[in-house]
Structures are given as C-alpha cells and as structure tokens.
Amino acid sequence: MTQNEPTPSRPRSEAELHREEMEEYAGGTIEAYHGYIPIWLLVVYTVLLLWGLYYTFEYWGGVGPGRIS
C-alpha cells in the first residue's frame, strides 16, 4: 500500500479528490476534470437552440434580400 492511498482511518482530503478527477492531455499542457454543468448554462444552450431553430425556419431560404414572402 502506498502513502497516497486512503485507509479506513484516513479519509481523502478535497485536494486528493480533486487530483484524482484531473485528466491531462498533451503531456500536461491541458488539464481537465469531471464536474457538473451549471443550470444557467443549460438554460443558455436551450435558448440558443430554440432561437436557432426559429431563425432557420423563419428566415432561411428564398432568393435573398428583398424576397417576396
């Protein structure tokens, strides 16, 4: 058993948990960890998706500027 492994008498600290979640890419140049997606960001994604669909069906197509509706 190594020194960094948790034992029943020694719980993991926040730093150890954070270090376990980190993933390294490009030789450590890029670091990422698994987290959660905030609710406000999901709302922004949803609004942008709905606006994009509306705009696509309402204004896409035709002969361009000055088209006859």
Contacts in CASP RR format, 6 or more apart in sequence:
PFRMAT RR
TARGET T0000
AUTHOR 0000-0000-0000
METHOD contacts of the structure
MODEL  1
MTQNEPTPSRPRSEAELHREEMEEYAGGTIEAYHGYIPIWLLVVYTVLLL
WGLYYTFEYWGGVGPGRIS
1 7 0 8 1.000
4 16 0 8 1.000
6 12 0 8 1.000
6 16 0 8 1.000
18 33 0 8 1.000
21 33 0 8 1.000
21 34 0 8 1.000
21 35 0 8 1.000
22 31 0 8 1.000
22 32 0 8 1.000
22 33 0 8 1.000
23 31 0 8 1.000
23 32 0 8 1.000
23 33 0 8 1.000
23 34 0 8 1.000
24 30 0 8 1.000
24 31 0 8 1.000
25 31 0 8 1.000
25 32 0 8 1.000
61 67 0 8 1.000
END
